[in-house]
Amino acid sequence: MARREDPSVPVRITTAATSHHADIAARQKRYVISMTIRTLCFVGAVAVGPGWLRWVLVAGAVLLPYVAVVMANPESRKDDSFELRGSQTTRELPPSATRR
């Protein structure tokens, strides 16, 4: 998980990263879908028989692992490209009144 460049800049909810668990789950889902397609390409290549379609399916089955890994491992960065105006200093809330 990437660290923030400047900790003094506030994090906006629109640019906050997803949780680690949600990120891993999304990556696993993309990878499983890609590997399912790869398996179907192998089965299709055997079932189709000789011809150009077989070689297209074999090429898909050979290239999909690379594509699946690249798709499963992108760094998710959110940027809404809006600048915050005003003071960049952190303001504190005033102390609360205590009851006796």
Backbone as CSV, one residue per row, in Angstrom:
resi,resn,N_x,N_y,N_z,CA_x,CA_y,CA_z,C_x,C_y,C_z
1,MET,0.846,-1.162,0.000,0.000,0.000,0.000,0.898,1.232,0.000
2,ALA,0.599,2.173,-0.848,1.426,3.358,-0.993,1.206,4.324,0.168
3,ARG,2.278,5.003,0.542,2.186,6.016,1.587,1.898,7.361,0.961
4,ARG,1.315,8.224,1.757,1.021,9.565,1.269,2.312,10.347,1.125
5,GLU,2.368,11.187,0.091,3.568,11.971,-0.152,3.780,13.020,0.930
6,ASP,2.735,13.752,1.265,2.850,14.848,2.221,1.806,14.653,3.313
7,PRO,2.225,14.260,4.528,1.246,14.000,5.584,0.538,15.252,6.084
8,SER,1.017,16.452,5.743,0.364,17.669,6.200,-0.873,18.011,5.362
9,VAL,-1.009,17.400,4.198,-2.157,17.652,3.331,-3.299,16.745,3.791
10,PRO,-4.483,17.307,4.010,-5.594,16.476,4.480,-6.047,15.475,3.422
11,VAL,-6.562,14.345,3.881,-7.083,13.322,2.979,-8.572,13.563,2.801
12,ARG,-8.994,13.636,1.555,-10.416,13.786,1.267,-11.010,12.413,1.030
13,ILE,-12.248,12.248,1.393,-12.897,10.947,1.267,-12.966,10.488,-0.185
14,THR,-13.012,11.415,-1.125,-13.084,11.031,-2.536,-11.766,10.476,-3.051
15,THR,-10.667,10.752,-2.354,-9.365,10.247,-2.787,-8.795,9.222,-1.820
16,ALA,-9.542,8.831,-0.810,-9.053,7.849,0.153,-8.971,6.478,-0.511
17,ALA,-7.953,5.737,-0.155,-7.766,4.399,-0.715,-8.776,3.430,-0.106
18,THR,-9.057,2.346,-0.839,-9.937,1.319,-0.306,-9.187,0.532,0.762
19,SER,-9.919,-0.222,1.537,-9.280,-1.008,2.593,-8.399,-2.092,1.972
20,HIS,-7.454,-2.561,2.753,-6.531,-3.594,2.278,-7.308,-4.864,1.914
21,HIS,-8.278,-5.230,2.747,-9.077,-6.428,2.499,-9.866,-6.302,1.199
22,ALA,-10.496,-5.153,0.969,-11.269,-4.945,-0.259,-10.359,-4.944,-1.488
23,ASP,-9.159,-4.379,-1.350,-8.213,-4.346,-2.462,-7.770,-5.761,-2.840
24,ILE,-7.427,-6.576,-1.844,-7.004,-7.957,-2.098,-8.151,-8.752,-2.716
25,ALA,-9.367,-8.576,-2.208,-10.525,-9.304,-2.740,-10.773,-8.950,-4.211
26,ALA,-10.656,-7.671,-4.551,-10.856,-7.249,-5.944,-9.780,-7.822,-6.855
27,ARG,-8.531,-7.837,-6.396,-7.439,-8.409,-7.196,-7.645,-9.896,-7.417
28,GLN,-8.045,-10.614,-6.343,-8.271,-12.052,-6.469,-9.406,-12.342,-7.439
29,LYS,-10.450,-11.545,-7.392,-11.587,-11.745,-8.287,-11.162,-11.566,-9.742
30,ARG,-10.393,-10.500,-10.043,-9.919,-10.282,-11.414,-9.036,-11.433,-11.883
31,TYR,-8.177,-11.932,-10.987,-7.264,-13.012,-11.349,-8.030,-14.311,-11.619
32,VAL,-8.997,-14.630,-10.769,-9.777,-15.853,-10.953,-10.578,-15.796,-12.254
33,ILE,-11.152,-14.652,-12.566,-11.892,-14.517,-13.828,-10.962,-14.728,-15.014
34,SER,-9.769,-14.149,-14.974,-8.809,-14.316,-16.073,-8.371,-15.769,-16.216
35,MET,-8.133,-16.444,-15.111,-7.703,-17.842,-15.178,-8.843,-18.760,-15.623
36,THR,-10.081,-18.383,-15.328,-11.219,-19.155,-15.827,-11.309,-19.035,-17.344
37,ILE,-11.112,-17.836,-17.855,-11.102,-17.634,-19.307,-9.964,-18.426,-19.940
38,ARG,-8.806,-18.468,-19.289,-7.662,-19.224,-19.808,-7.996,-20.711,-19.888
39,THR,-8.622,-21.222,-18.837,-9.000,-22.634,-18.827,-9.990,-22.935,-19.946
40,LEU,-10.948,-22.034,-20.150,-11.903,-22.222,-21.245,-11.213,-22.189,-22.608
41,CYS,-10.163,-21.373,-22.735,-9.396,-21.349,-23.996,-8.721,-22.699,-24.238
42,PHE,-8.124,-23.284,-23.193,-7.487,-24.599,-23.345,-8.512,-25.662,-23.733
43,VAL,-9.632,-25.687,-23.035,-10.668,-26.685,-23.330,-11.218,-26.457,-24.738
44,GLY,-11.425,-25.194,-25.100,-11.917,-24.887,-26.438,-10.941,-25.281,-27.524
45,ALA,-9.644,-25.108,-27.262,-8.635,-25.480,-28.257,-8.647,-26.980,-28.518
46,VAL,-8.897,-27.767,-27.489,-8.962,-29.222,-27.661,-10.271,-29.605,-28.354
47,ALA,-11.358,-28.951,-27.984,-12.672,-29.319,-28.513,-12.878,-28.875,-29.966
48,VAL,-12.246,-27.790,-30.358,-12.457,-27.232,-31.698,-11.850,-28.106,-32.782
49,GLY,-10.707,-28.682,-32.528,-10.036,-29.478,-33.551,-9.090,-28.600,-34.355
50,PRO,-8.501,-29.143,-35.418,-7.520,-28.382,-36.187,-8.150,-27.182,-36.891
51,GLY,-7.314,-26.167,-37.070,-7.788,-24.965,-37.765,-7.241,-23.718,-37.097
52,TRP,-7.595,-22.577,-37.675,-7.058,-21.315,-37.166,-7.639,-20.952,-35.795
53,LEU,-8.886,-21.360,-35.514,-9.500,-21.047,-34.226,-8.751,-21.715,-33.080
54,ARG,-8.252,-22.917,-33.310,-7.471,-23.612,-32.282,-6.254,-22.776,-31.899
55,TRP,-5.555,-22.203,-32.890,-4.342,-21.448,-32.600,-4.653,-20.120,-31.917
56,VAL,-5.793,-19.552,-32.224,-6.216,-18.334,-31.519,-6.482,-18.648,-30.052
57,LEU,-7.163,-19.765,-29.795,-7.444,-20.169,-28.417,-6.171,-20.546,-27.669
58,VAL,-5.236,-21.213,-28.330,-3.952,-21.546,-27.686,-3.184,-20.267,-27.369
59,ALA,-3.166,-19.318,-28.302,-2.478,-18.046,-28.038,-3.117,-17.320,-26.857
60,GLY,-4.438,-17.336,-26.778,-5.117,-16.729,-25.635,-4.751,-17.412,-24.339
61,ALA,-4.681,-18.733,-24.355,-4.331,-19.480,-23.150,-2.890,-19.233,-22.728
62,VAL,-2.011,-18.995,-23.683,-0.605,-18.743,-23.357,-0.397,-17.315,-22.859
63,LEU,-1.098,-16.352,-23.449,-0.890,-14.944,-23.091,-1.688,-14.486,-21.868
64,LEU,-2.773,-15.167,-21.554,-3.622,-14.724,-20.443,-2.946,-14.705,-19.069
65,PRO,-2.026,-15.617,-18.736,-1.386,-15.498,-17.413,-0.652,-14.175,-17.225
66,TYR,0.055,-13.723,-18.237,0.748,-12.434,-18.145,-0.254,-11.297,-17.975
67,VAL,-1.297,-11.310,-18.794,-2.311,-10.267,-18.714,-3.007,-10.301,-17.354
68,ALA,-3.278,-11.491,-16.843,-3.953,-11.621,-15.553,-3.112,-11.047,-14.421
69,VAL,-1.824,-11.294,-14.439,-0.951,-10.771,-13.382,-0.856,-9.249,-13.473
70,VAL,-0.735,-8.731,-14.672,-0.660,-7.280,-14.846,-1.962,-6.625,-14.410
71,MET,-3.092,-7.224,-14.739,-4.379,-6.661,-14.343,-4.628,-6.797,-12.844
72,ALA,-4.111,-7.845,-12.224,-4.367,-8.077,-10.800,-3.488,-7.226,-9.911
73,ASN,-2.441,-6.625,-10.437,-1.507,-5.892,-9.594,-1.364,-4.411,-9.897
74,PRO,-2.398,-3.723,-10.319,-2.222,-2.282,-10.523,-2.265,-1.552,-9.184
75,GLU,-1.565,-0.445,-9.122,-1.621,0.384,-7.929,-2.831,1.281,-8.067
76,SER,-3.740,1.198,-7.107,-4.941,2.019,-7.223,-4.675,3.383,-6.615
77,ARG,-4.766,4.393,-7.441,-4.585,5.777,-6.999,-5.810,6.551,-7.433
78,LYS,-6.366,7.271,-6.506,-7.515,8.103,-6.818,-7.075,9.552,-6.768
79,ASP,-7.491,10.298,-7.761,-7.167,11.719,-7.808,-8.331,12.434,-8.453
80,ASP,-8.931,13.362,-7.701,-10.048,14.096,-8.272,-9.595,15.423,-8.878
81,SER,-8.324,15.721,-8.828,-7.659,16.883,-9.425,-8.216,18.224,-8.951
82,PHE,-8.834,18.236,-7.788,-9.287,19.486,-7.193,-8.309,19.902,-6.105
83,GLU,-7.993,21.169,-6.072,-7.110,21.702,-5.044,-7.942,22.241,-3.890
84,LEU,-7.484,22.010,-2.677,-8.145,22.579,-1.516,-7.696,24.018,-1.364
85,ARG,-8.630,24.897,-1.103,-8.283,26.299,-0.907,-8.143,26.591,0.575
86,GLY,-7.486,27.693,0.846,-7.384,28.139,2.233,-6.126,27.623,2.899
87,SER,-6.140,27.696,4.181,-4.970,27.337,4.981,-4.716,25.835,4.918
88,GLN,-3.478,25.474,4.785,-3.093,24.076,4.787,-2.734,23.581,6.182
89,THR,-2.920,24.424,7.172,-2.604,24.006,8.533,-3.800,23.272,9.123
90,THR,-3.532,22.399,10.041,-4.579,21.645,10.695,-5.177,22.470,11.822
91,ARG,-6.481,22.546,11.844,-7.162,23.277,12.908,-7.663,22.283,13.946
92,GLU,-7.578,22.674,15.195,-8.086,21.825,16.262,-9.416,22.356,16.745
93,LEU,-10.252,21.457,17.206,-11.514,21.854,17.778,-11.261,22.450,19.167
94,PRO,-12.100,23.404,19.581,-11.924,23.947,20.930,-12.266,22.878,21.973
95,PRO,-11.715,22.990,23.169,-12.028,22.006,24.201,-13.507,22.050,24.547
96,SER,-14.043,20.881,24.845,-15.479,20.811,25.171,-15.712,21.190,26.619
97,ALA,-16.921,21.623,26.887,-17.276,21.963,28.268,-17.511,20.662,29.027
98,THR,-16.930,20.564,30.174,-17.090,19.347,30.967,-18.185,19.534,31.997
99,ARG,-18.927,18.490,32.232,-20.002,18.526,33.237,-19.472,18.020,34.551
100,ARG,-19.988,18.554,35.577,-19.606,18.089,36.930,-20.675,17.277,37.547
